[in-house]
Amino acid sequence: MSKEDSKKIQSLLLTGDETNIEIAFQLCKSLKSFYTKKVATLLRKHPLFCLEYELELRHLKKLSGLAIKNKNLLKVPRAIGQLTKLKHLNLLRNALVDLPQEITLLYKLEQLNLYANNLEVFPEEVVRLPLRKLRLSHNPLKALPVSIKQLKQLTLLSLDCCQLTSLPAEIGELNLCKELLLNGNQLHCLPEEIGQLAQLEKVNLSNNQLRSLPKSVQHWQALHYLDLSQNQFNTLPTAVGELTHLITLILENNPIKSLPNNLNQLTQLRTLALRFAKVDTEMFEHICQLSSLRSLVLVGCEITAIPASIVQLKQLNWLNLSQNQIGELPKELGKLGNLDAIHLSDNPLDVQTLRQVRGWLPQCGIGWQGTTHYGGSF
């Protein structure tokens, strides 16, 4: 290669223009890899073109991680199968509708990110990989195959914002799964076998059409985070009360009218969010038994009064009671010495009552009509 040709190719690669870069690759391909080290270094910055034109594969074969994202990619180049040292492959935000058979040659691949592509059918190739983390969120997937059970090493399965209407019973065979994200689908029920996932620590089922949970979820004894918001629950399933290691429970935007009697078994619960439910006095008193709570959100829950038993929530530091029908506040609020903020906007409270709260809780921020007030008076 002449110095002039080398400079020409380098300048094309440095333009940042995809068309110019591809021309540079075509020129290098025609040279049958007889180009300078400087050119080679620049070529390696464009792994997708390297795969498509099969240039600098010797370098790519050494990689343990590869990201080809936001490229509007329709097909993964078949040369991907030569990168057998890959452990992490990120293909997010492309336009993939399938995967090449050669991807099954990546026998060390542990993490595969296919977020936001155009996959309508679950790519069967992935079940032949030793994956620990699989992200398929934001794809128009309508179903999962029975073969998903082959992903025995999965610890994370992300399927949020797909178009799933059901789950196969075989999902219960993913015994090592710790994080399961199924929010933003069209699920009406879950298979009983899902309770076999005893290693689960985080589950997000928000924004589905669920009205109940299988009793078997009581076996999720490692679970510390559960999001059931934006579903159709009228009552919280009793099985949830058996999840004694729960730290966070999100129930917002459900027409919940009652809580199970065993709720007080959630002795480690730190965060409870119940937005736009119907919380009567009995339910509120039930909540007040959760003495480890740090954060309590009861927005728009038709609450008319706060029970004196709120004094039991001595660890509470965040309380949101906005958009209710509370006309007066109990003096027991003043005993919540750890409270950092209380939000009371859109309740029929007068200024005198708010000043009273300030007297009880002089260091606490008081949220009122869009502003959080610290110190001073109203």
Residue pairs with C-beta under 8 A, 6 or more apart in sequence:
1 31
1 34
1 35
1 36
1 39
5 27
6 35
6 36
6 38
6 39
8 27
9 24
9 27
9 28
9 35
9 39
10 38
10 39
10 42
12 20
12 21
12 23
12 24
12 27
13 20
13 21
13 24
13 39
13 42
13 43
13 45
13 46
14 42
15 21
21 46
21 49
22 49
24 42
24 43
25 43
25 46
25 49
25 50
25 52
25 53
25 55
26 53
28 35
28 39
28 43
28 53
28 55
29 53
29 55
33 55
35 43
40 56
40 59
43 49
43 50
43 55
43 56
44 50
44 56
44 59
44 60
47 60
47 66
47 68
48 68
48 71
48 73
48 77
49 55
50 56
50 57
50 59
50 60
51 57
51 60
51 77
51 79
51 80
52 77
52 79
54 79
57 79
57 82
60 66
60 82
60 83
61 82
61 83
61 84
61 85
62 85
63 83
63 85
63 86
64 85
64 86
64 87
64 88
64 108
65 86
65 87
65 88
65 89
65 90
66 83
66 86
66 88
66 89
66 90
67 90
68 76
68 90
68 91
68 94
69 90
69 91
69 92
69 93
69 94
70 92
70 93
70 94
71 94
72 94
72 95
73 91
73 94
73 95
73 96
74 94
74 95
74 96
74 97
75 96
75 100
76 91
76 96
76 99
76 100
76 103
77 100
78 100
78 102
79 102
80 89
80 100
80 102
80 103
80 106
81 100
81 102
81 103
81 104
81 105
81 106
82 105
83 106
84 105
84 106
84 107
84 108
85 108
86 106
86 108
86 109
87 108
87 109
87 110
87 111
88 109
88 110
88 111
89 106
89 109
89 111
89 112
89 113
90 111
90 113
91 112
91 113
91 114
91 117
92 113
92 114
92 115
92 116
92 117
92 135
93 115
93 116
93 117
94 116
94 117
95 117
95 118
96 114
96 117
96 118
96 119
97 117
97 118
97 119
97 120
98 119
98 121
98 123
99 123
99 125
99 126
100 125
101 125
103 109
103 125
103 126
103 129
104 125
104 128
104 129
106 129
107 129
107 130
108 130
109 129
109 130
109 131
110 130
110 131
110 132
110 133
111 131
111 132
111 133
111 134
112 126
112 129
112 131
112 133
112 134
112 135
113 135
114 123
114 134
114 135
114 136
114 139
115 135
115 136
115 137
115 138
115 139
115 158
116 137
116 138
116 139
117 138
117 139
118 139
118 140
119 136
119 139
119 140
119 141
120 139
120 140
120 141
120 142
121 141
122 136
122 141
122 143
122 144
122 145
122 148
124 145
124 147
126 134
126 151
127 145
127 147
127 148
127 150
127 151
128 150
130 153
131 151
131 153
131 154
132 153
132 154
132 155
132 156
133 154
133 155
133 156
133 158
134 151
134 154
134 156
134 157
134 158
135 156
135 158
136 158
136 159
136 162
137 158
137 159
137 160
137 161
137 162
137 181
138 160
138 161
138 162
139 162
140 162
140 163
141 159
141 162
141 163
141 164
142 162
142 163
142 164
142 165
143 164
143 165
143 166
143 168
144 159
144 164
144 167
144 168
144 171
145 168
146 168
146 170
147 170
148 168
148 170
148 171
148 174
149 170
149 171
149 173
149 174
151 157
151 174
152 173
152 174
152 175
152 176
153 176
154 174
154 176
154 177
155 176
155 177
155 178
155 179
155 199
156 177
156 178
156 179
156 181
157 174
157 177
157 179
157 180
157 181
158 179
158 181
159 181
159 182
159 185
160 181
160 182
160 183
160 184
160 185
160 204
161 183
161 184
161 185
162 184
162 185
163 185
163 186
164 182
164 185
164 186
164 187
165 185
165 186
165 187
165 188
166 187
166 188
166 189
166 191
167 182
167 187
167 190
167 191
167 194
168 191
169 191
169 192
169 193
170 193
171 191
171 193
171 194
171 197
172 191
172 193
172 194
172 195
172 196
172 197
173 193
173 196
174 197
175 196
175 197
175 198
175 199
176 199
177 197
177 199
177 200
178 199
178 200
178 201
178 202
178 222
179 200
179 201
179 202
179 203
180 197
180 200
180 202
180 203
180 204
181 202
181 203
181 204
182 203
182 204
182 205
182 208
183 204
183 205
183 206
183 207
183 208
183 227
184 206
184 207
184 208
185 207
185 208
186 208
186 209
187 205
187 208
187 209
187 210
188 208
188 209
188 210
188 211
189 210
189 211
189 212
189 214
190 205
190 210
190 213
190 214
190 217
191 214
192 214
192 215
192 216
193 216
194 214
194 216
194 217
195 214
195 215
195 216
195 217
195 218
195 219
195 220
196 216
196 219
197 220
198 219
198 220
198 221
198 222
199 222
200 220
200 222
200 223
201 222
201 223
201 224
201 225
202 223
202 224
202 225
203 220
203 223
203 225
203 226
203 227
204 225
204 227
205 226
205 227
205 228
205 231
206 227
206 228
206 229
206 230
206 231
206 250
207 229
207 230
207 231
208 230
208 231
209 231
209 232
210 228
210 231
210 232
210 233
211 231
211 232
211 233
211 234
212 233
212 237
213 237
213 239
213 240
214 239
215 237
215 238
215 239
216 239
217 237
217 239
217 240
217 243
218 239
218 242
218 243
220 243
221 243
221 244
221 245
222 245
223 243
223 245
223 246
224 245
224 246
224 247
224 248
224 268
225 246
225 247
225 248
226 240
226 243
226 246
226 248
226 249
226 250
227 248
227 250
228 236
228 249
228 250
228 251
228 254
229 250
229 251
229 252
229 253
229 254
229 273
229 275
230 252
230 253
230 254
231 253
231 254
232 254
232 255
233 251
233 254
233 255
233 256
234 254
234 255
234 256
234 257
234 258
235 256
235 257
235 258
235 259
235 260
236 251
236 256
236 258
236 259
236 260
236 263
237 260
238 260
238 261
238 262
240 246
240 249
240 260
240 263
241 260
241 261
241 262
241 263
241 264
241 265
241 266
242 262
242 265
243 266
244 265
244 266
244 267
244 268
245 268
246 266
246 268
246 269
247 268
247 269
247 270
247 271
248 269
248 270
248 271
249 266
249 269
249 271
249 272
249 273
250 271
250 273
251 272
251 273
251 274
251 275
251 277
252 273
252 274
252 275
252 276
252 297
253 275
253 276
254 276
254 277
255 277
255 278
256 274
256 277
256 278
257 277
257 278
257 283
258 283
259 283
259 286
259 287
263 286
263 287
263 289
263 290
264 286
264 289
264 290
266 290
267 291
267 292
268 292
269 290
269 292
269 293
270 292
270 293
270 294
270 295
271 293
271 294
271 295
271 296
272 287
272 290
272 293
272 295
272 296
272 297
273 295
273 296
273 297
274 287
274 297
274 298
274 301
275 297
275 298
275 299
275 300
275 301
276 299
276 300
276 301
277 298
277 301
278 301
278 302
279 287
279 298
279 301
279 302
279 303
280 302
281 304
281 305
281 307
284 298
284 303
284 306
284 307
284 310
285 307
285 309
287 293
287 296
287 298
288 307
288 309
288 310
288 312
288 313
289 309
289 312
290 313
291 312
291 313
291 314
291 315
292 315
293 313
293 315
293 316
294 315
294 316
294 317
294 318
295 316
295 317
295 318
295 319
296 313
296 316
296 318
296 319
296 320
297 318
297 320
298 320
298 321
298 324
299 320
299 321
299 322
299 323
299 324
300 322
300 323
300 324
301 324
302 324
302 325
303 321
303 324
303 325
303 326
304 324
304 325
304 326
304 327
305 326
305 327
305 328
306 321
306 326
306 329
306 330
306 333
307 330
308 330
308 332
309 332
310 330
310 332
310 333
310 336
311 332
311 335
311 336
313 336
314 335
314 336
314 337
314 338
315 338
316 336
316 338
316 339
317 338
317 339
317 340
317 341
318 339
318 340
318 341
319 336
319 339
319 341
319 342
319 343
320 342
320 343
320 367
321 342
321 343
321 344
321 347
322 343
322 344
322 345
322 346
322 347
322 367
323 345
323 346
323 347
324 346
324 347
325 347
325 348
326 344
326 347
326 348
326 349
327 347
327 348
327 349
328 349
328 353
329 344
329 349
329 353
329 356
329 357
331 360
333 339
333 342
333 357
333 360
333 361
334 359
334 360
334 361
336 361
339 361
339 364
340 364
340 365
341 364
341 365
341 366
341 367
341 372
342 357
342 361
342 364
342 365
342 366
342 367
343 366
343 367
343 368
343 372
344 354
344 357
344 366
344 367
344 368
345 367
345 368
345 369
345 370
346 369
351 378
354 366
354 368
354 378
355 377
355 378
357 364
357 366
358 366
358 373
358 376
358 377
358 378
362 375
363 375
365 372
365 373
365 374
366 372
366 373
366 374
367 373
368 378
